[in-house]
Amino acid sequence: IAYGGIINNSKTSWENNPQIELSRWVSENIDKNAKIVIDEDYCGILTKTTHDVLCTKGKSTALTALWILNPVDIKSIENTDAEYIITKKELNLVLIKETENNIYIYKNESSD
């Protein structure tokens, strides 16, 4: 019974989460060796109903990063050498993906 409850909770609470969908997109569309940085300005209390928080307050976990194999850092996006930036900020970079709740993935041209 507990196993069924876990599966049901996962499907109803997490499966359609925009960050989970973004994670799947990253896995399918970005090279596994590409470095990704998640904007620390959007760290906070992460729950299954919070869609605007990108990472935990302690910068130890990012929901998007849990299902991808890329090297991921949670830190300032200023002067980063990462090839891709995940943030909620509108930046003057090449936008490659946007979620329904305005999480953006940008290609960081300065990393080339």
C-alpha positions in Angstrom: 0.0 0.0 0.0 2.8 2.4 0.9 4.4 1.8 -2.5 1.2 2.7 -4.3 0.9 5.9 -2.2 4.4 6.9 -3.2 3.7 6.4 -6.9 0.4 8.2 -6.7 2.0 11.2 -4.8 4.8 11.3 -7.4 2.4 11.4 -10.3 0.0 13.9 -8.9 2.5 16.2 -7.2 5.6 16.2 -9.2 5.1 14.8 -12.7 3.6 17.9 -14.3 5.8 20.3 -12.3 7.3 22.8 -14.7 10.8 22.2 -13.3 10.5 18.5 -13.8 9.4 19.1 -17.4 12.3 21.4 -17.9 14.6 18.8 -16.5 13.4 16.3 -19.1 13.9 18.9 -21.8 17.5 19.6 -20.7 18.2 15.8 -20.7 16.9 15.5 -24.2 18.3 18.7 -25.8 21.6 19.8 -24.1 24.9 17.9 -24.3 25.6 16.0 -21.0 29.0 17.7 -20.7 27.7 21.2 -20.9 28.0 23.1 -17.6 24.8 24.7 -16.2 24.4 27.3 -13.5 21.2 27.8 -11.6 20.6 31.4 -10.3 21.1 31.5 -6.6 18.9 34.6 -6.4 15.9 32.3 -6.7 16.8 29.9 -3.8 14.2 29.5 -1.1 11.9 27.0 0.5 11.3 24.2 -2.1 7.9 22.4 -1.9 5.8 20.4 -4.3 3.5 23.4 -4.7 6.2 26.1 -5.0 7.0 26.7 -8.7 9.0 29.9 -8.4 11.9 28.6 -6.3 14.8 27.2 -8.3 16.9 25.8 -5.4 16.9 25.3 -1.7 18.0 28.2 0.6 21.2 26.3 1.4 22.0 25.9 -2.3 22.2 22.1 -1.9 19.3 21.1 -4.1 17.7 22.2 -7.3 14.6 20.4 -8.5 15.6 20.9 -12.1 19.0 19.4 -11.5 17.8 16.2 -9.9 17.0 14.5 -13.2 19.9 15.7 -15.4 23.4 14.4 -15.8 25.1 17.7 -16.5 27.5 19.4 -14.1 25.3 21.9 -12.3 26.3 24.7 -9.9 23.9 26.9 -7.8 25.6 30.3 -7.7 25.6 33.8 -9.0 25.0 34.0 -12.7 27.3 37.1 -13.0 30.5 36.4 -14.9 29.8 32.7 -15.0 31.7 30.4 -17.3 28.8 27.9 -17.5 27.4 27.2 -21.0 23.8 27.5 -19.9 22.0 29.7 -17.3 18.8 28.8 -15.6 17.0 31.8 -14.0 13.8 33.7 -13.7 15.5 36.9 -14.9 15.1 38.3 -18.4 18.7 38.5 -19.7 20.2 39.8 -22.9 21.4 36.3 -23.9 20.1 33.7 -26.4 16.9 32.3 -24.9 16.6 28.6 -25.7 13.7 27.5 -23.5 11.0 29.1 -21.3 8.6 27.3 -19.0 5.0 28.2 -18.3 6.0 29.8 -15.0 8.8 31.9 -16.6 11.9 29.9 -15.9 14.4 30.6 -18.6 17.3 28.7 -20.0 19.8 30.9 -21.8 22.9 29.9 -23.9 25.8 31.8 -22.4 27.7 33.0 -25.4 30.6 34.2 -23.3 31.4 30.7 -22.2 32.6 29.7 -25.8 
